[in-house]
Every structure is written in C-alpha cells, then in structure tokens.
C-alpha cells in the first residue's frame, strides 16, 4: 500500500438486493493513514555492568562505559515489534565497525532470534577505546541500533590506599557529634579523624589527596580508583529511603543490574534504559583488576537492593534469588537472577540478615510483607519490650584469630549514653548465619562457599539469641588470586566487609584490626619512622 490517506468501509447486502445505505465511522467505516515509520523494533541490549540500553531507532545516542583492561564483556540482546504489529526478523552485532553499511564488517549476518533473547560471547581488551554495536530489523526493513563505546582503563596503583567518606549520617540527622547526640551520631570531623587515625601508618598517605568525601564528589570514577592499590569505603546506609539525596554514593555502584536473561523481562515490556555515560560497578571492577577493598559502615551491603517502595525491606534476603523483583513460589534454580550480582558473585554472600532492626525504620518479617522462599526468620525484639532478650550488637569477637576483640567506645556506650550497658547495642548486618540451615529452616539457602571467611561474630547481651556469634564481618576471597598486572609489587589478597560502623568502637581496639588488613593481608608499605622513632 502506498503512503497516503485511505477509507476502509464495509457494506452488507440482503437477499433482496438492498445494501447498507449509510457509511458511518462509528459503525462500518474507518479512516486509515499510511505513513513512513520513524522508529523500529524496541531493542534491549543488556550487560551486568551497564544495565539495559533500550532503543527504537537506528540513530540512538551513543552509550559510554569505562571498563577495566582484561575483563570480559558479554551482552544479551532482545527485541519486540508488537506495539506496531511488526515482526522482528533478526539481529546482528560486532565490535569496532567502521562502515555500518558493509555486511562484512559485522561479526554476524542477520540472524533470527531463537527464544526471547540472544547472548553475545564475551570479549576483553587491554588498551584503547572500542565500540560494540547491535542492530535488529523487522519484516518491513525498519531497524533499531545500540552502540556502546568502551574506554579501557588500566590500573596503575601508584597510590597505596584511598579512603572514601560516604558516611553522611550527621547531614541526614540535622545535628551531629557524639557529645551533642549523646553518643548516637558522629560528626564529620569525628568520623574523618577516626579513619585518618586508622591509616596513619600507611606510607605516603596524603589526607588531601587520598581521602574523598562522597557528599561533595558524588562520583568516584573508575579512573580514580585505578590509581590505588586498595580502597576503604565507609558508608552510612538508610534502610527506608528511596530519596536520591539521602542514598549513599555506594548505592549507585553496587546496586543490582540484571541482564535481560537474568530478569526474565520481555523487550515488549521494557521501560526506559540507561543512556549517555553510565556508571558501572567500579568496586567490583576494581576487585577484578586486583585492587583490594574494605567496605564498612551502617548497613553497607543492603545497598545492593534496587530502591523501590515495595523492595525496601525483606530480611533475611538470599542474594542469589531475591535480589531483584518480589517473587513467590520456588526460585528458579537453573537461572537465578542474582548470579552476577555484587553480593553473591563478588562478596560471596548466601544470606543477609540483621541483628537488631528497629520497627521505626523498617517492616519486620511477618508484619505485612510476604515472605517468598524462607518464611522462617529470627524473632526480632525491641529493647524496652516485655522480653528481656536483646540481639543488638555490643561487641565483636574474632572468628579469625588474627583480629582483636572490638568494644564500643565510651563516648557511645558509657553511663547514660545511647548505647549504655542497660540499653540496646547497635544494629548490624549478619552474614551467612547458620540458623537458616539448622533443621532445614530454608531449603533454598546455599551452603557457604570457600570464598566466604568470617572475621567477626556478633556479641549481644543475650547469649541465647540466634544471631549470637554469627558473622558480622568477613573476608571475600573471590579475587584473592588476582594480581594487578601493571602494579609493581602487587599481591593477591582478600577483600573485606564490616557490617557495622567501626567508628562506634574503641579506636585502640579497631586500629590493630584495620592494620591487620592493611599490612598483613594487603601488604601495603608501612610509614618509616623518623630517627626519633615518632611517626
């Protein structure tokens, strides 16, 4: 049919020969306009570092990504033309295509989809800038195209350690300081002074260069991390907020980015995707490049969850299955959505739970939220309730013999303070607790992998609580055998997570623990004492 305006009408004729006398647009006539389409199928290109790029034209703006040298990039493709009655005929893709009109420069010729998506083999590069291009075409010849420009970043590691201050509790509270808040919230100066004391013995540490405030930077690019052998990221998480202004910077890096095959979503239902310069999980990439990471603070790992009102709290959580949308019934054991998520893949976590979780900050299991795979959970008790039991954290006892006992500092736990002995302790994330495997409380919780190695156990006032001595800090050895190829003297070492804010604990206790990580595990150079023996 040629482009133009048409009328489609239907008349009926009876056996006597009479025909429909009237053509009525409400009943038996339609006006039709045939015009040239300006869009093609909805194409979704997904990657675990990018997320999803969604395009419906062949001139969609370029997507830009920074990627570590030597790390493989795999993409999934899917497409849909149902919204305009078309049919997707096929897809093609390729790297570094100079002439898109030359079929020989594409890695594949147009290939029909088998199933709902296609997988592109992983590619890695060591230098330069490279562009991945994917294209789909429908049965009328209309196309959609996505181009991802990848800048390859090599880790040089000329600096020893970067401290990221992502602990904006004082700003969120409106007032701060252990003295003003009776020990409940440190101010920025107290927080910074604590961490500067922890790294004071690292050679060549420069506070003006090697400590960054996330509240002012709002982005720490991969090129910045590439200058460091190791990273300490101190974070203040907030379980209940979806406000971008109150989310820690860590959230934009470690939140779950599922590929099309992992989420199970159809391209026909795809919403808006990412565009322009995207933010990959720089911490995961740094770990894969051989850098070592310590994440510590208030609810640090819960930042892997997407922030939507229906996903704020669902503890305990199994990252392998429950990292994306709410689910019911049994998990997909063959294609679990969280397999490439930061919590499962990079941190080696099977379960994330809490010791003490105030009801004022989050719904508790069973209070209106539907559990999916694991209906059994520890009983959370509020301090001051009829029960005298208390699973809040008062101390941390080493499960790794290289670490000392950690005790709350007098400013927060002294007489009359918020965390005094007669009051509750602090809340903490609990990792891979054994009680979910006792008596098959949850058949879907995987056994801990060897890459998960506990460091500290939670000590509460009540020793009969199920969270007592369950891990609240751990090593992740997922990349312990990776040695940064461009860093002189680089070593393979484990990364670590502390599921509580060390700033609340006695600095004299914490310093040996942090220095054990810095010097014994990461083998960073110590500051050389001067002649007098002082630092």
C-alpha positions in Angstrom: 0.0 0.0 0.0 1.3 3.4 -1.0 1.7 6.2 1.6 -1.4 8.3 1.8 -4.9 8.6 3.3 -7.5 5.8 2.8 -11.0 4.9 3.9 -11.9 1.3 4.7 -15.6 0.6 4.7 -17.9 -2.4 4.9 -21.4 -2.7 3.3 -23.8 -5.5 3.6 -26.4 -6.7 1.0 -29.5 -8.7 1.8 -31.2 -11.4 -0.4 -33.5 -8.8 -1.9 -30.5 -6.7 -3.2 -30.7 -3.9 -0.7 -27.4 -2.6 0.5 -26.3 -0.6 3.6 -27.4 2.9 2.8 -25.1 4.8 5.2 -21.3 4.7 5.9 -20.8 5.6 9.5 -17.3 6.0 11.0 -18.7 4.8 14.3 -20.0 1.6 12.8 -18.7 0.4 9.4 -16.0 2.8 8.2 -12.5 3.7 9.2 -10.1 6.3 8.1 -6.5 4.9 7.6 -3.3 6.9 7.2 -0.3 5.1 5.8 2.9 7.0 6.6 6.6 6.3 6.8 7.7 4.9 10.2 10.4 6.8 12.1 11.1 4.0 14.6 11.9 0.3 14.5 11.5 -2.5 17.0 12.2 -1.9 20.7 15.8 -3.2 21.1 17.2 -4.0 24.6 20.9 -4.5 25.0 21.9 -5.6 28.5 25.2 -6.0 30.3 25.9 -6.7 34.0 28.0 -3.5 34.2 25.8 -1.2 32.1 22.3 -2.4 32.9 20.0 -2.2 29.9 20.1 0.2 26.9 16.7 0.5 25.2 16.4 1.9 21.7 13.8 2.1 19.0 15.7 3.9 16.3 18.9 3.5 14.3 20.3 6.8 15.4 20.0 6.3 19.2 22.7 8.3 21.1 25.9 6.6 22.0 26.3 4.9 25.4 29.7 5.2 27.1 31.3 2.9 29.6 34.6 2.7 31.4 35.9 -0.9 31.7 38.9 -2.5 33.3 41.6 -3.9 31.0 41.3 -7.7 30.5 37.7 -8.0 32.0 35.3 -9.8 29.6 32.2 -8.0 28.5 29.2 -10.1 27.4 25.9 -8.7 26.2 22.4 -10.1 25.8 20.0 -8.8 23.1 16.2 -8.9 22.8 13.7 -7.1 20.7 10.0 -6.6 20.2 7.9 -5.0 17.4 4.4 -6.0 18.7 3.4 -2.4 19.5 3.0 -1.6 15.8 2.1 -5.0 14.5 5.6 -5.8 13.1 7.8 -8.9 13.4 11.4 -8.9 14.3 13.3 -10.6 11.5 16.8 -10.8 13.0 19.7 -9.3 14.8 23.4 -8.7 14.1 26.3 -7.4 16.2 30.0 -6.6 16.0 32.9 -4.7 17.6 34.7 -1.7 16.1 32.7 -1.5 12.9 34.0 1.4 10.7 31.3 1.1 8.0 27.9 0.0 9.3 26.7 -0.4 5.7 29.4 -3.1 4.9 27.9 -6.5 5.9 31.4 -8.0 6.0 32.4 -5.8 9.0 29.7 -7.3 11.2 30.6 -10.4 13.2 27.2 -12.0 12.2 24.8 -11.6 9.4 21.2 -11.0 10.3 20.2 -14.0 12.5 16.6 -14.8 13.7 16.1 -14.9 17.5 15.7 -18.4 18.9 13.7 -17.8 22.1 13.3 -14.4 23.6 16.9 -13.2 23.6 20.4 -13.8 22.2 23.7 -13.9 24.0 26.8 -12.3 22.6 30.2 -14.0 23.5 32.3 -12.1 26.0 35.2 -10.0 24.7 38.0 -8.3 26.6 40.5 -5.7 25.6 43.8 -4.4 27.1 44.1 -1.0 25.6 42.3 1.8 23.8 38.6 2.5 23.1 36.3 0.0 21.4 32.7 0.2 20.3 30.1 -2.6 20.5 27.2 -2.3 18.0 24.0 -4.3 18.0 21.2 -3.9 15.5 17.8 -5.5 14.8 15.5 -5.3 11.8 11.8 -6.0 11.3 9.8 -7.6 8.4 9.4 -4.2 6.7 13.1 -3.2 6.9 12.9 -0.8 9.9 15.9 -1.1 12.2 17.0 -0.2 15.7 20.6 0.1 16.8 22.6 0.4 20.1 26.2 1.4 20.2 28.3 1.1 23.4 31.6 2.9 23.5 34.0 1.2 25.9 37.0 3.1 27.3 39.6 0.6 28.6 41.2 1.6 32.0 44.4 0.1 33.2 45.1 0.0 37.0 48.5 1.7 37.8 48.3 1.6 41.6 50.8 4.4 42.2 48.9 5.3 45.4 48.5 2.9 48.4 45.0 3.4 49.8 42.0 5.6 49.1 39.5 6.4 51.9 36.0 7.2 50.7 33.9 9.1 53.2 30.4 8.1 52.3 29.1 8.4 55.9 26.7 11.4 55.8 24.8 10.4 59.0 25.3 13.8 60.5 23.9 15.6 57.5 20.8 13.3 57.4 20.2 13.8 61.1 20.5 17.6 61.0 22.7 17.7 64.1 25.7 15.6 64.9 28.6 14.8 67.2 29.0 12.2 69.9 28.6 14.9 72.5 25.5 16.6 71.0 23.7 13.3 70.2 24.6 11.6 73.4 26.7 9.1 71.5 24.4 8.2 68.7 25.9 10.0 65.7 29.5 11.1 65.0 30.0 14.4 63.2 32.1 14.6 60.0 35.2 15.7 61.9 35.0 12.7 64.4 34.3 10.3 61.5 37.2 11.6 59.4 39.6 11.8 62.3 38.8 8.1 63.1 39.7 6.9 59.6 42.7 9.1 59.3 44.0 7.5 62.5 43.4 4.0 61.1 45.5 4.7 58.0 48.1 6.9 59.7 50.9 4.3 59.4 50.4 3.7 55.7 53.4 5.0 53.8 52.9 8.2 51.7 49.2 8.6 52.7 48.1 12.2 52.0 44.7 13.2 53.5 44.2 16.0 51.0 44.6 13.6 48.1 43.8 10.1 49.4 40.5 10.9 51.3 37.5 11.8 49.3 34.1 13.0 50.5 31.3 11.3 48.7 28.8 14.0 49.6 30.9 16.5 47.6 32.3 14.3 44.9 29.0 12.4 44.1 31.0 10.3 41.7 34.3 8.4 42.0 35.1 7.2 38.5 36.9 4.1 37.7 39.9 6.1 36.5 40.3 7.5 40.1 40.2 4.0 41.6 42.7 2.8 39.1 45.4 5.0 40.8 45.1 2.9 44.1 46.2 -0.5 45.3 43.3 -0.6 47.8 40.1 1.2 48.8 38.4 1.7 52.2 34.7 2.7 51.7 33.0 3.9 54.8 29.2 4.1 54.2 26.0 5.2 56.0 23.1 3.3 54.6 19.4 4.0 55.3 17.1 1.1 55.0 13.9 3.0 54.4 14.8 5.8 52.0 14.3 6.0 48.2 15.4 9.6 48.1 18.4 10.1 45.8 19.7 12.9 48.1 19.8 10.5 51.1 21.2 7.5 49.4 24.9 6.8 49.8 27.1 7.1 46.8 27.9 3.4 47.2 24.3 2.6 46.1 24.8 3.8 42.5 27.8 1.4 42.2 26.8 -1.9 43.8 23.0 -2.0 43.1 21.9 -5.0 41.1 21.9 -4.6 37.3 20.4 -7.7 35.8 20.8 -8.7 32.2 17.7 -9.4 30.1 18.2 -13.2 30.6 18.5 -12.8 34.4 15.5 -10.6 34.9 13.2 -12.6 32.6 11.6 -9.4 31.3 10.3 -9.1 27.8 11.6 -6.4 25.4 7.9 -5.7 24.8 7.6 -4.5 28.4 11.0 -2.8 28.7 10.9 0.6 30.3 13.4 3.4 29.9 17.0 2.2 29.9 20.3 3.9 30.6 21.9 6.4 28.2 24.9 8.6 27.8 27.9 8.0 30.2 26.8 5.1 32.5 28.2 4.3 36.0 29.5 0.7 36.2 30.1 -1.1 39.5 33.5 0.4 40.0 34.2 -1.5 43.2 33.6 -4.9 41.5 35.7 -3.9 38.6 38.5 -2.7 40.9 38.4 -6.1 42.7 38.6 -7.9 39.4 41.6 -5.8 38.4 43.5 -6.9 41.5 42.7 -3.9 43.9 41.7 -4.7 47.4 38.5 -3.3 49.0 37.2 -2.8 52.6 33.5 -1.8 52.8 32.4 -0.9 56.3 29.6 1.1 58.0 25.9 1.3 58.7 24.0 -1.3 56.6 26.6 -1.4 53.8 25.6 -4.4 51.8 21.8 -3.7 51.7 22.7 -1.1 49.1 22.7 -3.9 46.5 18.9 -3.8 46.5 17.0 -1.7 44.0 15.3 1.1 45.9 11.5 0.9 45.3 8.8 1.2 47.9 7.9 -2.5 47.7 11.5 -3.6 48.0 12.8 -1.6 51.0 12.9 -4.5 53.5 12.7 -8.2 53.1 15.1 -9.6 55.5 16.5 -12.2 55.6 17.5 -12.0 51.9 19.1 -14.6 49.7 21.1 -12.6 47.1 21.1 -15.4 44.6 17.3 -15.4 44.2 15.8 -12.3 45.9 18.0 -9.5 44.6 15.5 -8.2 42.0 11.7 -8.3 42.0 9.4 -9.8 44.6 8.8 -13.4 43.9 6.5 -16.1 45.1 6.7 -19.9 44.9 10.0 -21.6 44.4 13.1 -19.9 43.0 14.5 -20.6 39.5 17.4 -22.9 40.4 18.5 -23.1 36.8 18.8 -19.3 36.1 19.0 -17.4 39.4 18.8 -13.7 38.9 21.5 -12.7 41.3 24.2 -15.0 40.0 26.2 -12.0 38.7 25.1 -9.6 41.4 27.7 -7.9 43.6 26.5 -9.6 46.9 26.7 -13.1 45.5 29.4 -13.0 42.9 31.9 -10.5 44.4 31.2 -10.7 48.1 30.3 -14.5 48.3 27.2 -14.0 50.3 24.4 -16.5 50.5 22.2 -14.7 53.1 22.0 -11.2 54.5 20.1 -10.7 57.8 20.1 -8.2 60.7 20.9 -8.5 64.4 18.8 -5.6 65.7 16.3 -3.9 63.3 14.1 -1.2 64.8 10.4 -1.3 63.7 10.5 2.5 63.3 12.9 2.1 60.4 11.6 -0.9 58.6 8.9 -3.5 58.4 9.7 -6.7 60.2 9.2 -10.2 58.6 5.6 -11.1 59.0 4.3 -7.6 59.5 2.5 -7.2 56.2 5.3 -8.3 54.0 5.1 -11.6 52.2 8.0 -13.9 52.5 8.8 -15.9 49.4 11.3 -18.7 49.9 12.1 -18.6 53.6 9.2 -17.9 55.9 11.3 -18.7 59.0 13.4 -15.9 60.4 14.8 -14.9 63.8 12.5 -13.2 66.2 13.4 -9.5 66.4 12.8 -8.0 69.8 12.6 -4.4 70.7 14.6 -3.0 73.7 12.2 -2.0 76.4 9.6 -4.6 75.5 8.3 -7.2 77.8 11.0 -9.6 76.7 14.5 -9.0 78.2 16.2 -10.7 75.3 18.3 -8.5 73.0 20.2 -9.3 69.8 21.7 -5.9 69.2 25.4 -5.7 68.9 27.5 -4.8 71.9 30.9 -6.2 71.0 32.6 -8.0 68.1 34.5 -11.2 68.9 37.0 -12.5 66.4 36.2 -15.6 64.4 39.6 -15.1 62.6 42.4 -15.5 65.2 44.3 -12.6 63.6 41.8 -10.0 64.9 41.3 -8.4 68.4 38.0 -8.1 70.3 36.1 -4.8 69.5 34.3 -2.9 72.2 32.0 0.1 71.9 33.8 3.3 72.7 33.0 5.2 75.9 31.5 8.2 74.0 28.6 6.0 72.8 28.4 3.2 75.5 29.4 5.0 78.7 26.9 5.5 81.6 23.9 7.5 80.4 24.8 7.2 76.8 22.6 5.9 74.0 24.3 2.5 73.9 25.0 2.2 77.7 25.1 -1.3 79.1 21.4 -1.1 80.2 20.3 0.0 76.7 20.4 -1.7 73.4 23.6 -2.0 71.3 23.9 -1.0 67.6 22.3 -2.8 64.7 24.5 -4.8 62.4 24.2 -6.8 59.2 24.6 -10.5 59.8 26.1 -12.6 57.0 25.5 -16.3 56.1 24.0 -17.2 59.6 23.9 -20.9 60.3 20.4 -20.9 61.7 18.9 -20.9 58.2 20.4 -24.3 57.6 19.5 -25.8 61.0 16.6 -28.1 60.7 16.1 -27.1 57.0 14.7 -23.7 58.1 15.2 -22.7 54.5 16.0 -25.3 51.9 17.0 -22.7 49.3 19.9 -21.2 51.2 23.1 -22.4 49.6 25.9 -23.7 51.7 28.6 -21.1 52.3 31.3 -21.1 49.7 35.0 -21.3 50.5 35.4 -17.6 49.3 33.4 -16.5 52.4 35.6 -16.5 55.5 34.2 -15.0 58.8 36.2 -12.3 60.6 33.9 -11.2 63.5 30.9 -12.6 65.3 28.1 -10.5 66.9 28.1 -10.4 70.6 24.7 -9.3 72.1 23.5 -9.1 75.7 21.5 -12.2 75.3 23.7 -15.2 74.5 20.7 -17.4 73.6 19.8 -15.2 70.6 20.2 -17.0 67.3 22.3 -14.1 66.0 24.8 -14.5 68.8 28.4 -15.0 67.4 27.0 -15.1 63.8 29.3 -13.3 61.3 29.1 -9.5 61.1 32.4 -9.1 59.2 34.1 -11.4 56.7 36.8 -11.9 54.1 35.8 -12.3 50.4 38.5 -14.3 48.5 36.6 -14.2 45.2 39.6 -12.4 43.6 42.3 -13.2 46.1 44.4 -14.9 43.3 44.2 -11.8 41.0 47.4 -9.9 40.9 47.2 -6.5 39.2 49.3 -6.8 36.1 50.5 -3.1 35.9 51.2 -2.5 39.6 54.8 -3.1 40.7 54.9 -5.4 43.8 51.2 -6.1 43.6 50.0 -9.1 45.6 46.9 -11.3 45.5 44.8 -10.7 48.7 41.3 -10.9 50.1 38.8 -8.0 50.3 36.7 -7.5 53.5 33.3 -6.3 54.7 32.4 -4.9 58.1 28.7 -4.9 58.6 28.8 -2.3 61.3 30.4 1.2 61.6 33.9 0.8 63.2 33.7 4.5 64.2 31.4 3.5 67.1 34.1 1.2 68.6 37.2 2.0 70.6 39.9 3.2 68.2 42.6 1.4 70.2 40.7 -1.9 69.5 39.9 -1.1 65.9 43.4 0.1 64.8 45.1 -3.4 65.1 42.2 -4.9 63.2 42.4 -2.4 60.3 46.2 -2.6 60.3 46.0 -6.4 60.1 44.0 -5.9 56.8 46.3 -3.1 55.5 49.7 -4.6 56.3 49.4 -8.4 56.9 46.8 -9.1 54.2 47.2 -6.4 51.7 50.9 -6.0 52.4 50.9 -2.2 51.9 54.1 -0.4 52.9 54.4 1.0 56.4 55.4 4.5 57.2 59.1 4.6 58.0 59.6 6.0 61.5 61.9 9.0 61.7 65.1 9.0 63.7 63.3 9.9 67.0 61.0 6.9 66.5 57.9 9.0 66.1 55.6 9.0 63.1 
